[in-house]
Amino acid sequence: MSGQALPPPGGYPDLQRVRIGGTPGAAALSGQRPAAQPETAPASRRAMSDLWADRAADDLPERLREIDLTLAPERERVVDIEEIAAYLESDGLGDEVLRDRYGTAGLFDAAGRLYRQRGTGRALHRPVRTSAPAFPWRTLLRGPLYLLPGLSGLLVTRELGSGAGAAFAFAAAFGWGWSMLIAGVRHAEPRSVPGRALRLATLLGGVTGVIGGALAAALTAGADGLSAGVIASGAAVGGAVTLSTGAAGVLLALGRTGLFAGAFASPLLAAGIVSAGPSRIGALLALLLLALVPLLTVLSVTRAPGILPATWGTLRPHLGHAAYGWSLALTFVLLTGRLGAWTLLPLVVGAGLLEAGVWHAQERLQHAARQSQGLRSLRRAGGPVLPLAAATYALVLAGWVFLAGELPLPAWTQPHPDAWMLVPTYGAAALLSAWLANHGRTALLTGLWLLLAALLVSPFAPPLAVTLLAACAALTALSLHALLDPRSYR
């Protein structure tokens, strides 16, 4: 059951802030495109193809050539006209100025001229040669960190009865998606800490956990076992676990891994003491520590109020991320029921590796964009990146499962007999899904994971191995299709 408490492998999107070249102000929220792009996507792709095909030099107005000289170093790394337009806008050169002072038809006309010409910019015929990006090994530590809030809550909940267990399962699943919403809120204001909005998200999650935990405990207990004590235990567990999970999401979104470890050290120690010497009072005290210490840590690091207001309107745009996280949580819980928590433990501990793989794959795509001189070469260089990243992650998980099967562990910790295939397949699917979510496919992915969850409980579904392989194949096809869009290389 411990797998139910754990945040999603690759689920927090806070690592996926990617840029292409040096585009000013282009920090892209994970799982969320820049606001202006969805409306212009088809035209942008057509313009991109036309521009790569048309390599002829254009004459620039003399005053516009002055702008070209200042853009030359940056333009060696651009992919499309929109990036040139971003440079111009960041320098205060909008439509009116470019028409009146520089003799062009507007912003995108000037950007197109600068992009096509063969002058000082050299964007089309002299790509920058840079070394391949290094793998972000530091991210691997995030996997074990994900264990701390779930393990602390699980050890305490075991001493509070079955109703508390149901509340714990609800809070863990809810916190999975809510942490994604928190990460989205954090990166909606990338240049500072949106303290008010993050506090609202954390506290609202705690309130939802209290209500949901009480309802989960009441429904599980049934009419015969229902009592005020059962409801109170469920509310306490639901609120504490949800608060701690939300606090974990805030600390990880802010990159405060040291504070994260410190915030959960004392709750984990108290939970361990309670587990060694069962005591209901001790369990309640440990639960109080689990709720308060991470919360106080978050209140400390979010003192800067930020620009975003503490309103529901600030949180609402990120509900898509939360729904995607809840669909992942549902699938993970159902798989845990069929395979066992120990079988899926490598996915949780390896969550840091998954995030590092997604981060590194995107950096490799950016690197390919800087080196490529045409759309065809760009796609040829970027096409294998994601399948290779998913295959590498799957091989690591397969090696973990193999070693676990060879070690002299107790029988109840042995993985499922088919874990050697099921765990790597599910892990590869999770990595591809995380990358696609970072590029705005959350609605489609939510539907896909809900369909997978429905198949896991359907008596007419194909074998589990076939179901997971089909999901992985579908996500691979979606990833390769997404790489046809040059914006995927940002």
N, C-alpha and C positions, 0 to 999 in steps of 0.2 A: 504493500500500500504506500510505501514511501514515495514511489514515483509520482503519485498524485499531487504531492506538495511542491514539486519542483518547477521552477520557471522553465520556459520552453527553450530547447536548443536553438540558438539563433533567434530567439523570439524578441529580444529587446533590440530595436532598430537603432539605437543611439550611435553605434559605431559606423553607420553607413552614411557619413557626410562626405560626399565626394564632389570633386571639382574637375573640370577639364582645363588644362593649361593654367592660365592665370586669370580666368574670368572673374571680374570684380563682383563681389556680392553674390556669388553663385553657389553658396553652401546649400546643398540639396538635402532637404529633410528626407530621412529614410522612409521609403514607402510612399513618398509624396512628391509629385512633380512641381516645378515652379508654376506659379499661378497662370502665367500667360501662355504656357506651352500647349495645354490640351486643345485650345481653340485653334491653334495654328498648325497642329501636327501634320495633317495631310499636305497642306501647302508647303510646309517646311521640308518634308521628305521629297516632294517633287522638285522644289528649288534646289535641294541638296544634290539630287541626281543630275539636274541640268547643269549646275555649276561645275561639278566634277568633269562632266563631259566637255564643257566649253572651256578650253584652256587658252583661248586667244587673249592677248593683252589688250586692255582698254586704255584709252588716253584719259588722264585725270585732269580736271581743272587745276590750275596752278596752285590755288589756295588749298584745295583738297590734298594736293601732294604734300603740303606741310603736315597735315594730320598723319599721312601715311608714314612720314619719317618718324613720328613719335610712336606709332603703333608697331614699327618693324620688329622689335624683339619679341613682343607678345604674339604677333600674328604667326610666328613660326610654329605655334602650338595649337592653333584653332582648328575646329572641325567644321563649323558652318557659319553662315552669315549672322546668325543670332548672336554669336560671341563678339563679332566685330561691332554689331549694334550695341551690345552691352558695354564695350569699351567706350564707344562714342557717348552714350548716355551718362556713363560715370564721369566723363569729363565735361558734362554740361552741354553737350552738342545734341540738341533735340531736333525735331522736324523743322521748326521755324528757323532756327539758326542755320541749319545746313541748307535750307532753301535760300534764305536771304543773303547770307554771307559767303556761302561756298558754291552756289550755283548748281545744286542738285535738286532732285525731285522730293527729297525727304530723307529720313533716317535710313530706311532699308535700301533706298537707291544708292546712297553714299556707301553703306556697308557692302553692297554687292560690287560696286566699282573697286573698292579697296580689296575685296576678297579675290576678284578675278585677275587683277593686273599682275604683271610679272616684275614689278619694280622692286623697291627696297624691301618690301615685306617678305618676299621669297616664300610665301606660305605654300605655294603649289609645287615648287620644284626643289626645295632644299629643306627637308624635314630635320628637326633637331635630333641628334643622336645622344641618347641618355641611357644610363645603365638601368637594368630591370629593377623594379622595386623589391626591397627586402621583405621577407615574410615577417609579419607582426607577432613574434613569439610571445611578447608580453601579454597578449590577449588570452593565452592559454589558461592563465590563473583565474579567469572569470568563471570557468566551469565549476571548480571546487567551491567558489564563493556562492554559486547558486544553491548549493546544498544547505548552507547555514540556516536561512529562515525556515525552510521546509523541515529540516531535521530537528530543529529546536521545537517547532510546533508539533511535530509528530510524537516526540518523546513525552511532551507534556500531555497531549490529547489522550494518550493510551491510559492515563490514570483517571480520566474523567468520564468514562462510560461510552456506550455506543452512540448516543445522541451527539456527543462531542466529536466522535469520529466522522459522522455525516457532515457536521458543521465544518470540520477541518477540510474535508474533501471539497465542499462548496467554496470555501474561502480560497483554497489553493487554486482551483480552476478559475474562479473569478479574478484573482490576483494576477494570473497569467496574462489575460487580456488587458486588465487595467494597467499593468506595468507598461504595456505597449502604448497605451494612450498617454501615460506620463512621459514616456520618451518622446512622443510626438509633440506634446506641449513644450517640453524643454527646448526642442530644436525649432519651434516656431519663432523663437527669439534667440538666434544663434550667437549674437554678439554679447549677450549678457545673461544673467540668471533670472528667469521669470519667477521670482520667489512667490509672489501672491498666487499665481496660477498653479504652481506646483504644490503649494500648501493646500489650496482648495481641492485639487485632485486627490491628494493623499487623505485628507480628512473625509471627503465624500466617499472614497473607497472604504474607509473604516466604518462609516455609518451603514453603507450597503452591506458590509460584512456582518455587522451586528444583526440586521434584520434578516438577511439570508441565512445566517447561521442558526438563528432561532427557528426559522421556518423549516430548515433542513432537519434539525434535531426533532422538532415536533412531528414531522411527517415520518421520520424513521422510527420513532418510538411507538407510533400507533396509539389507538384509543386506550389500550390496557396499561401501557407504560408511560403515558403522558403525565407530566407533572410540572410544577413551576420550576423545580430544580433542574429538570432536563432542558427546559427552554432557556433558563438562565445560563447553564453550562454551554449550550449551543451558541447563545448570543456572545458570551465571553470569548469562546474559541474563535468564532467567525470574525469578531471585531479585531482581536489581537493578531490573528494570522493575516488578515487583509491589511491591517495597518503596517505590519512588518514587511509584507510583500511590496506594498506601495512605497515604503521608505527605501527598500532595497532598489526598486526601480529608479527612484530619484537619485540615490547615491551613485548607481552605475551610470545613469544618464549624464551625470556631472563628472564622471571619471574619478570619483573619490573612493578608490578601492581600499586604501588604507583605513579610512573612516568606516567603510563598510565592514571590514573585518573586526574593527574595534567595537562597532555598534552591536554586533551579534555575538561577541565573545562571552559577555556575561550572561545573556539569555541561554546560550548553548551550554555553558557551565552549569547553570541552575537546572536546566532540563536534564543534564546528565546526572546530577545529584538526585533529582526526583526519580529518575529511572532506576538508579541503584537502590534507593530506599523509598519505595512508594509512599506518598502522603498527599492527601487531597489538598490540604492547606499549602504544602510545598508546591504542588502543581499550580495552584491559583497564583501564588507569588511568582513562580517562573513565568506564568502567562502574563502577569502584569509587567515583568521585566521585558518580555518579548514585544509587548505593545509600546512601552514608554521609552526604552533606551533608543531604539532606532528612530522613533518619532522625534524625540528631543534632538537627536543628531541632525535630522532633516531640517527641523526648525532653525538650527544653528547655521547650516550651510545655505539656507534660502533667505537670509536676512535682507539681501538686496531685493527690493520689491519688483523691479523690472517694469517694462512698459505694459505687458499684457494684464488686463484687469482680472480680478477673481470673480468671474461670472460663468454661467453655464455656456454662454456663447463662445467663450474661449475654449472650452472642452469639446463642444459638439463637433467641430470639424475633424476631430481625431477618433471619433467613435468607430470609424471603419477599421482602424488599427485594432481597437479593442475587440470588435466582432471577429476579426481574423484570428486574434489570439485565443478567443474562446473556442473557435472551431478547432484550432490546434490542440487546445487542452482537452476537448471532448474526445478527439481521436486518440490522444495519448492515454487518457484514462481507460478507454475501451481496450486499447492494446495492452495496457497494464493488466487488466482483468483476464486477458487471454494468454499472455506470455509470462506474467509475473514481474514484479518491480525490479528484482535483481537482474533479469534479462535486459531490461531497458536502462539500467543504471549507467552503462557506458555512454548512452546518448546524453545524459544529464552532465556527467563529469566531463564529457567531451564537448559541451556546449561552447566553451571558449575556443576550441579548435574549429568548430563550425563557424563562429563569428569571424575568427581570423581568416578562414578560408573564403568567406564572402567578401571580406575587406580586401584580401589580397587579390582575389579574382577581379574586383572592380579596379584596383590599381593597375593590374595587368592590362585591362581593357583601356584604361586611360593611356597607358604606355604605348599600346598598339595604335591609338588614335594619334599620338604625337609622331610616331614613326611612319605612318602610312601616308601615301600621296594621292590615294584615290579611294572611292567607296568600295570598290571591289577588293583591293588589297586590305582595306580595313576589316571587311567582313571575313576575309580569308585568315587574317591574323587573330581576330577575336572569336571566331566560331568555336575553336576547340577549347577555349579557356574554361568555360563553365563545366562542360562534361568532364574535363580532366580534374577540376577541383572536386566535383562530386564523386568521381571514381577514387580519388586519393583519400577522401574522407571515409568512403565506404571500406577501403582496404584497411585503414587504421582501425575502424570498428571491428572488422572481421578478425584482425589480429588480436584485438582485445578479447573477443569472444573465444577464440581458439585457446589463448593462454588461460582464460578463466576455466575452461573445460579441462585443462591439463593439471591445474593446481589441486592439491588435496584439501578442498573446501568442504564444509558440511553439505549434505545432500540438499537441504532447503535453499542453499545459495547457488546451486548449480543452474546455469541458464537453460532455457527451453531447448529441446533437441534440435529444432530448426533455426536456432538463433544465429548460426553462422551465415544464413542467407537473409533472414527477416530483418535483423538489426541493421546490417549495412544498407539494405535496400531502403528501409525507412529513413536512415540517416542521410543517404544521398537525396531522397525526396525532400527532406527538411532543408538541406542546404540550397537546393534549387528554388524551393519555395521562398526562403528568406531573401534570396537575390531578387526574385520577381516582385516580392512585396516592396522592396526598396525602390522599385521602378514603377510603382503605382498600380499594380495588379491585385490589390487587396480584395476587391469585390469578387473577382473571378476565383481567386485562391480560397476565399471563404466558402464559396459554393463547392469547390472541389473537395476540400477537407470535410465539409458536411456530408457530401455524397459518400466519401470514404467511410465516415462514421456510420452512415446508414447501412452500408454494405457489411460493416463489422458486426452489426446486430441482426442482419437479415438472415433468416433460415435458408433463403434461396440464393445467397451470394456464392460466388466461386471460392475456391480455397484461398486462404489468407495469403499465401505466397503469390498467387496469380493476381490478387487484388492489389497488393503492394507494388508488384512489378508494373502493373498497368498504370498505377498512380505515378510511379517514377518515370515511366515512358512519356506520359502526358505532360509532366512538368518539364522533361527534357525538350519535348517538342515546343512547348511554350517559351522556354528560354532561348532556343535557337531562333524562333520567330521574333522574339523581342530584340535579338541582336541584329536584325535587319534594319532596325531604327537607329540612326546615328546618335540619337539622344541617349541611348543605353550606354554609350561610352563616356558619359560625363562623370 
